[in-house]
Amino acid sequence: MRILAELDEPGAKFNDVARRHDLSRGLLWQWREARQRGRLVEDGPVFVPLRVVPELPGPERGDTGAVTAVLSTCQATG
């Protein structure tokens, strides 16, 4: 959004802004169009819900060294 804000400055040129940030003019144009249509908006900070679970028990004597993986999914809400 900061890069697009440069285009709003008086006298700003696509070529200059694109070159300054090492972007193609086409990409800059697409971003600008997306912003104008409301498809590119700056999101504010969000909180991710977190659930703390008890720690898993440690390895027992004679453990083979195998590793147990615990997978969990996170889902954005709201």
C-alpha positions as CSV (number, residue, x, y, z in Angstrom):
1,M,0.0,0.0,0.0
2,R,2.9,2.3,0.7
3,I,4.1,1.8,-2.9
4,L,0.7,2.6,-4.3
5,A,0.5,5.7,-2.1
6,E,3.5,7.0,-4.1
7,L,1.3,7.0,-7.2
8,D,-1.2,9.3,-5.4
9,E,1.5,12.0,-5.0
10,P,1.3,15.0,-7.4
11,G,3.4,14.4,-10.5
12,A,4.1,10.7,-9.8
13,K,4.8,8.6,-12.8
14,F,4.3,4.8,-13.1
15,N,7.7,4.4,-14.7
16,D,9.5,6.1,-11.8
17,V,7.7,4.3,-9.0
18,A,8.1,0.9,-10.7
19,R,11.8,1.4,-11.3
20,R,12.4,2.7,-7.8
21,H,10.9,-0.5,-6.3
22,D,12.1,-2.9,-9.1
23,L,8.5,-3.8,-10.2
24,S,7.0,-4.1,-13.6
25,R,4.6,-1.3,-14.6
26,G,2.0,-3.9,-15.4
27,L,2.1,-5.3,-11.8
28,L,1.9,-1.8,-10.4
29,W,-1.1,-1.1,-12.7
30,Q,-2.9,-4.3,-11.5
31,W,-2.3,-3.4,-7.9
32,R,-3.7,0.1,-8.5
33,E,-6.8,-1.3,-10.3
34,A,-7.4,-3.9,-7.5
35,R,-7.2,-1.1,-4.9
36,Q,-9.6,1.1,-6.8
37,R,-12.1,-1.8,-7.0
38,G,-11.8,-2.6,-3.3
39,R,-10.1,-6.0,-3.8
40,L,-6.8,-4.8,-2.3
41,V,-7.2,-3.4,1.1
42,E,-4.9,-3.1,4.0
43,D,-5.9,-5.4,6.8
44,G,-5.4,-4.4,10.4
45,P,-3.8,-6.6,13.0
46,V,-5.7,-9.7,14.0
47,F,-5.5,-12.1,16.9
48,V,-5.1,-15.9,16.4
49,P,-7.0,-18.0,18.9
50,L,-4.6,-20.3,20.8
51,R,-5.4,-23.3,22.9
52,V,-2.8,-24.6,25.4
53,V,-2.8,-28.4,25.9
54,P,-1.0,-30.4,28.5
55,E,2.6,-31.5,27.6
56,L,3.0,-35.0,26.2
57,P,4.7,-37.5,28.4
58,G,8.4,-37.9,27.8
59,P,10.1,-41.1,26.3
60,E,10.2,-44.2,28.4
61,R,13.3,-46.3,29.1
62,G,14.2,-48.6,26.3
63,D,12.7,-46.1,23.8
64,T,13.6,-47.0,20.2
65,G,14.3,-43.4,19.3
66,A,11.2,-43.2,17.1
67,V,9.7,-39.8,16.9
68,T,6.0,-39.1,17.3
69,A,4.6,-36.2,15.3
70,V,1.6,-34.3,16.5
71,L,-0.2,-32.4,13.9
72,S,-2.9,-29.8,14.5
73,T,-4.7,-27.4,12.2
74,C,-5.4,-23.8,12.7
75,Q,-8.4,-22.1,11.3
76,A,-9.0,-18.3,11.0
77,T,-12.3,-17.3,12.5
78,G,-14.3,-14.2,12.2
